[in-house]
Amino acid sequence: MLARTKLTGLAGLTLVLQSCALEARDLDAFRYTARGPEKLHAVLRDASRPTELRAEAALRLLDLERSDVDGRALLFASLKELEPAARTALAPTLERGLTVRMQTPAGQPPSHTAVRAKDSGVRLLPLLEGAQRAALGGALVRWVGGDLERRADVGEFSLEAITARVGTASAMPSADGLRPDLPPKSFARLADTVAKYADPSTRSVAAAKIVEVERAYRNAPKYEQALTEFALPALGRFVDTVGARGRLVAIAADPSIETSQRMLALELVHGHVGVEDVVALGKVALDESAPLPLRLRALERVGETQAREALPCLLSLAASRQREVRQPAVLLAIEIGGERGISDVLNALPQHWNVNYAKSEIDAYALQTQKLPPTNTLVTTLGRKLYAYNWWPRVIGIRYLAARATVVEATWRLKLHVEEPKEIVGEEWPGGWTVGREALLGLRAVTSR
């Protein structure tokens, strides 16, 4: 009975209001009268009223500061009852009104009015569709991003809660907030938002801004730790963009930057390096003054390109007297150079008088070579290596022929060398081991096929 009485009263109030020509100043007066909230509620629901006036009535409900009436509850109850088309029509004015109420002086904490407007905007989002929802969502995120330290966690909805409701439309406004003066944790929160919701174009924009932040942090000693904790990981989240990948490669290649950051940069570009990065990363691998782990990591990244442009660097490292860099470089050079490059690789190996090739190292080269498919050219090339001056190309040639040449060809070629007295000297090799004994083992392998 009471509900029917209220509805009857509201209907009667609507009829009374319909007979009046209302203006915005009338709406202001309604905020303070006994039945003013009901009148505002009625104006908002009255489809015969001008759209802008209805939207202003909605905003006056938002502004109500009364103990006897919950203006926001009235506002959202009315909005939910409206048709979607009506809410769409009201949206531009509501957005402008909320934006005005959210205005906050730079460097100042937001007022109660600003926070209430922000939270109301977030609650309004599910009631809007398409462009209106994206526009209001963008405005909310930009407001928060304007002073993340003071605004990201005030009111009912945090930055993350807002962006979850806004979705993809939050990415560009979040990217706009990425500034060099951002404190590290705030920077990380915005970067995380962009990474979650951005499309490729927005990711590229954000990456450029993240590079600016990283450079600014690098010039501020107080942010030295933040580089490792926040800035470089942020670049890593955008490594699929040219800007972020290029900056990480530049960091890895810069000897003035501390080793730990260079190592982290090399980790972050894993799987994303390209031919254009070979020269810069190759210089790191070739730098004998750089720490060995850094050189090896750079070498791994160079190898990931599988580009023939990497071969000059790999061949230079293949000539190193340091096995730690020589062996991985040789393995990559065989893999990338293939049949056409095998002679260059074997010729690049150090040939000084006291060179020491452990058995495990030559085993690794032989196994890598055996992965190359047999062709007449390759079999002929490695068959000729059986006459090399040094023993190690002979052993690699013998192993390849025994494993991949035809039985007939492998047999006649290896039989020619079973009496070779050339001694094989090095770690892990049996005492008195010779090229002839290698050839004999090869023949046995051919026989057992």
ABEGO torsion letter per residue (X at the ends): XAAAAAAAAAAAAAAAAAABBBBAAAAAAAAABAAAAAAAAAAAABAABBAAAAAAAAAAAAABBBAABBAAAAAAAAAAABBAAAAAAAAAAAAAAAAAAABBBBGBBBBAAAAAAAAAAAAAAAABBEAAAAAAAAAAAAAAAABAAAAAABEABBAAAAAAAAEAAAAAAAAAABBAABBAAAAAAAAAAAAAABBAAAAAAAAAAAAAAAAAAAABAAAAAAAAAAAAAAAAAAAABAAAAAAAAAAAABAABBAAAAAAAAAAABGABBAAAAAAAAAAAABAABBAAAAAAAAAAAAAAGBAAAAAAAAAAAABABAAAAAAAAAAAAAAAEAAAAAAAAAABBABAABBBBAAAAAAAAAAAAABBBBAAAAAAAAAAAABABAAAAAAAAAAAAAABBAAAAAAAAAAAAABABBBBEBGBBBGBBAAAAAAAAAAAAAAX
